[in-house]
Amino acid sequence: MKEQRQVFHICEILSSANVKIMKLFLERLNHLRGDMNVTEFSRFLGMKQRTVDACLRSERKPSIELLLAICEKCNVTSDWMLGRSSQKTSTIVLKNDGVKEKVKALKKDAGLICEQADALLGTITKMEGAL
C-alpha cells in the first residue's frame, strides 16, 4: 500500500512537470508565431495545419518533427522551447587555430582538389564573418 502511494505521488509530480513544460512550450510557440495565423505559421514551418493547430489548442502534444521544424525555422533551441534553458538561440564559437592555413597547405601538399579547398575556404570565411 505504501509503495502504491509512492508510485502515485511520483506520477503526480511527473504529470505536474509535464503540464508546466507544455504551458511554457505553448507560450513560446505563440511568441514565435507572432502575427501569423495558423495557416501562415504552418506553411512557414512546413507542417500540416491540423498538426500545428492541434498543438496550439493543447489538443495534442508536439511531435519531434514539429519541435525540430520550429527550432530550425525560428532559429531557437529545443532546450529553450522545452524550458530547459533561458538561452533562446545557440551560438557557434569558432576557434581560430590556423584552419585556413591548414586547408591551404593541404591544397598545396596533399593535392586537395582545388574546388573542394576553395569551397572549404569560402565556408570558413563566411563563418568568420558571421561572428
N, C-alpha and C positions, 0 to 999 in steps of 0.2 A: 504494500500500500504506500509506504514511504517512497519507494522507488518510482511508483507511478506519479506521485505528486511532483517529484523532482523532474521527471521527464516532461510533465505538463508545464511546469514552471519554465523549463528550458525552451519549450515550444512557444510559450507566450513571449519570452524575451526575443527569440528569433523573429516571430511574427511582428512584434513592435519595431524591431530594427528594419525589417523589410518595408513596413509602412513608411517609416522615416526616409528610407532610401528612395522609394517610389515618389514620395511627395517632393523631395528635392530634385529628383530627375525631371518630374513634370514642370516644376518651376523653371529649371534651367532650359528645358526643351521649349517652353513658351517664350522665354527670354530670347533664345536663338531664332525662333520663328519670327519674332518682331511683328511687323505689319502684314506679313504674308498670310493669306488664307490657307486652309488645309490643302486645297488643290495645288496652289503655288508651292507650298512648302514640300509637299510630296514629290512634285516634279523636281524641285531643287535637290532633294535627297536621292532621287532616282528610285523611290519606293512606291508601292501601291498606296493609293489614297486611303483605302479602308484600313490598311495596317497602321498608318500614321494616325488617322482619325481615332481608331480604337485605343491607341496608346494615349493620345491627348485627352480622351474622355475616361481614362482609367479603367477601360473595359478589358484591357489586355496588357500584359507585361511586355516590354520591348524585347525583341529578338536580338541575338548577337548581330545579325545582319543590319538591323536598324541602328543599333548602337554604333557599329563601325561606320555606317553611312553618315550618321550625324557627326561623328568625330572627324571623319575625313573632309566632308563638305563644309563644316563650320569651323574647322581648324581648332578643335578643342580635344582635350584628352578624355579617355574613358574614366579615368580616376576623378576628374572634375565632374563629369556627368553623374557619377555614382556617389559623389560626396566624399570621396576618399582623399581629395586634395583640394586646396583652395587655389592652386595654380591652374588657370584656365587653359593655357597652351604650353606645349613643351618647347624647350629651347635646345638647339643643337649647338654644341660647343666644339669648335674645330681647334685642334692643337696644331699650330704651325711648326712642324718638325722637319721642314725641308721636303715636303711631299712633291712639290713642283720640281725641285732639283732631282729627286729620285726618279720621277717619271721621265724627265729629260735624259737622264743617264741611261735608263732602260731603253729609251728610244734609240739612243746612240750606240750603246754597248751590246744590248741583247737583241737588237733588231726588232724591237716592238713595232708593229705596223703603224706607220705614220698617222693614219686616220684614227686608230684607237688611241694613240698617245695624244693627238690633238684634241679629240673628244674628251678625254680624261682631264687634260689641262684646262679645257674650256669649262668643264663642270666644277673643277676646283676653284677657278677664278670667279665663277658665278656664286659659289657658296661663300667665298671670302667677301664678296661684295654685299651679300645679304646680311652679313654680320655688322 
